[in-house]
Amino acid sequence: MDYVAQTTGIEPSQEEIATVLKSYFTLDEVTNQINYLRKKPPVPERPGADPGGRPAAMRINLINAQTKNPLARAGFFIRPVAEAVAGIRKHANAVLSVAPSDEDIALSLKSSFILSELKNQIVHVRQHPPAGS
């Protein structure tokens, strides 16, 4: 959401995110990215990182939220987003014969190529809305 907001000036809705995550292009490219990341050597842990892998403590203040997706920023997503991620997992499992982990999916979705492609698809959908919208 941040990347699309920064590059287009308009934060995408969760519905827009779900729509592009479900596209065949996204399914295929994310699966390719997962496969690529699995073949890369692991990145050594940075010095000073918590060996237990515990995330840093964080506080979420939704009172002054300036975006239209404050709940998504807190980790609450609509069902279509969950269905889209499940679709990515199912497609990757079918293509790669091994189901991707949550980390595999998250890392692939954070890659600059995938972020750029998701943004491009959102821009296209905004410019060419489906009939009946």
C-alpha positions in Angstrom: 0.0 0.0 0.0 2.8 2.4 0.9 4.6 1.8 -2.4 1.5 2.4 -4.5 0.7 5.5 -2.4 4.2 6.9 -2.9 4.4 6.2 -6.6 0.9 7.2 -7.6 -0.1 9.6 -4.9 -3.2 7.6 -4.1 -3.2 4.8 -1.6 -4.9 1.6 -2.9 -7.9 0.2 -1.2 -7.8 -3.4 0.1 -10.2 -4.3 -2.7 -7.7 -3.0 -5.3 -5.0 -5.0 -3.7 -7.1 -8.2 -3.6 -8.0 -7.7 -7.3 -4.4 -7.5 -8.5 -3.2 -10.3 -6.2 -5.7 -12.6 -7.8 -4.7 -11.9 -11.4 -3.0 -14.7 -13.3 0.0 -12.5 -14.0 0.5 -11.9 -10.3 0.1 -15.6 -9.5 2.7 -16.5 -12.1 5.2 -13.8 -11.3 5.0 -14.3 -7.5 5.5 -18.0 -8.0 8.6 -17.2 -10.2 9.9 -14.9 -7.5 9.4 -17.5 -4.8 11.3 -20.0 -6.9 14.1 -17.4 -7.5 14.3 -16.6 -3.8 14.5 -20.3 -2.8 17.6 -20.7 -5.1 19.4 -17.6 -3.7 21.9 -18.3 -0.9 20.6 -17.2 2.5 21.4 -13.7 3.6 23.6 -13.7 6.7 21.9 -12.3 9.8 22.9 -8.8 10.5 25.0 -8.1 13.6 23.0 -7.1 16.6 19.8 -8.9 15.3 17.7 -10.6 17.9 18.7 -14.3 17.7 15.2 -15.3 18.9 13.7 -13.7 15.9 11.3 -11.7 18.1 9.9 -8.6 16.4 10.6 -5.3 18.0 7.9 -4.0 20.3 5.5 -1.7 18.5 2.5 0.4 19.3 -0.2 1.1 16.8 -2.2 4.4 17.1 -5.3 4.2 14.9 -6.8 7.4 16.4 -5.0 9.8 14.1 -4.8 7.5 11.1 -4.5 9.6 7.9 -5.0 6.8 5.5 -8.0 4.9 4.3 -6.5 1.6 5.4 -5.8 2.0 9.1 -6.9 -1.6 9.9 -4.7 -3.0 7.2 -1.8 -1.2 8.7 -2.6 -3.0 12.0 -2.7 -6.3 10.2 -6.5 -6.7 9.6 -7.3 -7.5 6.0 -10.6 -8.1 4.2 -11.5 -11.7 3.2 -10.6 -11.2 -0.5 -7.0 -10.3 0.4 -6.8 -13.6 2.4 -8.3 -15.5 -0.5 -5.8 -13.9 -2.9 -2.9 -14.9 -0.7 -4.4 -18.4 -0.5 -4.6 -18.4 -4.3 -0.9 -17.5 -4.5 0.0 -20.4 -2.2 -2.1 -22.8 -4.2 -0.7 -21.7 -7.5 2.9 -21.8 -6.2 2.3 -25.3 -4.7 1.0 -26.6 -8.0 3.9 -25.1 -10.1 6.7 -25.7 -7.6 5.4 -29.0 -6.0 6.1 -27.5 -2.6 3.8 -25.1 -0.8 5.5 -21.8 0.0 5.8 -20.6 3.5 4.3 -17.3 4.7 7.8 -15.9 4.7 8.3 -17.0 1.0 5.2 -15.2 0.0 5.9 -12.1 2.0 9.5 -11.8 0.7 8.3 -12.3 -2.9 5.6 -9.6 -2.5 8.2 -7.2 -1.1 10.5 -7.5 -4.1 10.9 -4.3 -6.2 9.8 -6.1 -9.4 6.6 -7.5 -7.9 5.8 -4.1 -6.1 6.2 -2.3 -9.4 4.0 -4.8 -11.3 1.3 -4.6 -8.6 1.4 -0.8 -8.8 1.1 -1.0 -12.6 -1.9 -3.3 -12.4 -3.6 -1.0 -9.9 -3.0 2.0 -12.2 -4.4 0.1 -15.1 -7.5 -1.0 -13.2 -8.1 2.6 -12.1 -7.8 3.8 -15.6 -9.9 1.0 -17.1 -12.5 0.0 -14.5 -14.4 -3.2 -15.1 -17.9 -2.8 -16.6 -20.5 -2.2 -14.0 -18.2 -0.5 -11.5 
